[in-house]
Amino acid sequence: LTIGAQGNDVRALQDYLTSTGHFTYSGGSTGIFGPVTQSAVAAWQAANGVSPAIGYFGPLSIGKYNELISQ
């Protein structure tokens, strides 16, 4: 997921990032992956050792997410 993506997957990502304190958009989860979501993903990546922390939620981020939720 990256800039311009829309839909339920983006909304689920935003909900997750809200639960971790990284997504703090006052409008809540929108289902639209814009700059605010990109910044939230990058902050989450940096906090969880995903490199590079550039705000794209791809295979490395998905792997880390799966690792974290299975603990």
Contacts in CASP RR format, 6 or more apart in sequence:
PFRMAT RR
TARGET T0000
AUTHOR 0000-0000-0000
METHOD contacts of the structure
MODEL  1
LTIGAQGNDVRALQDYLTSTGHFTYSGGSTGIFGPVTQSAVAAWQAANGV
SPAIGYFGPLSIGKYNELISQ
1 9 0 8 1.000
1 10 0 8 1.000
1 13 0 8 1.000
1 33 0 8 1.000
1 56 0 8 1.000
1 57 0 8 1.000
1 58 0 8 1.000
2 33 0 8 1.000
2 38 0 8 1.000
2 55 0 8 1.000
2 56 0 8 1.000
2 57 0 8 1.000
3 33 0 8 1.000
3 34 0 8 1.000
3 35 0 8 1.000
3 38 0 8 1.000
4 32 0 8 1.000
4 33 0 8 1.000
4 34 0 8 1.000
5 32 0 8 1.000
5 33 0 8 1.000
6 31 0 8 1.000
6 32 0 8 1.000
6 33 0 8 1.000
7 31 0 8 1.000
7 32 0 8 1.000
8 31 0 8 1.000
10 30 0 8 1.000
10 31 0 8 1.000
10 32 0 8 1.000
10 33 0 8 1.000
10 37 0 8 1.000
11 29 0 8 1.000
11 30 0 8 1.000
11 31 0 8 1.000
13 33 0 8 1.000
13 37 0 8 1.000
13 41 0 8 1.000
13 57 0 8 1.000
14 23 0 8 1.000
14 25 0 8 1.000
14 28 0 8 1.000
14 29 0 8 1.000
14 30 0 8 1.000
14 31 0 8 1.000
14 37 0 8 1.000
14 40 0 8 1.000
15 29 0 8 1.000
16 65 0 8 1.000
17 23 0 8 1.000
17 37 0 8 1.000
17 40 0 8 1.000
17 41 0 8 1.000
17 44 0 8 1.000
18 24 0 8 1.000
18 28 0 8 1.000
18 29 0 8 1.000
20 44 0 8 1.000
20 47 0 8 1.000
22 40 0 8 1.000
22 41 0 8 1.000
22 43 0 8 1.000
22 44 0 8 1.000
22 47 0 8 1.000
23 29 0 8 1.000
23 36 0 8 1.000
23 37 0 8 1.000
23 40 0 8 1.000
24 40 0 8 1.000
25 36 0 8 1.000
25 37 0 8 1.000
25 40 0 8 1.000
38 55 0 8 1.000
38 56 0 8 1.000
39 55 0 8 1.000
41 55 0 8 1.000
41 56 0 8 1.000
41 57 0 8 1.000
41 61 0 8 1.000
42 53 0 8 1.000
42 54 0 8 1.000
42 55 0 8 1.000
43 53 0 8 1.000
44 50 0 8 1.000
44 61 0 8 1.000
45 51 0 8 1.000
45 52 0 8 1.000
45 53 0 8 1.000
45 54 0 8 1.000
45 55 0 8 1.000
45 61 0 8 1.000
45 64 0 8 1.000
46 53 0 8 1.000
48 64 0 8 1.000
48 68 0 8 1.000
49 64 0 8 1.000
50 60 0 8 1.000
50 61 0 8 1.000
50 64 0 8 1.000
51 60 0 8 1.000
END
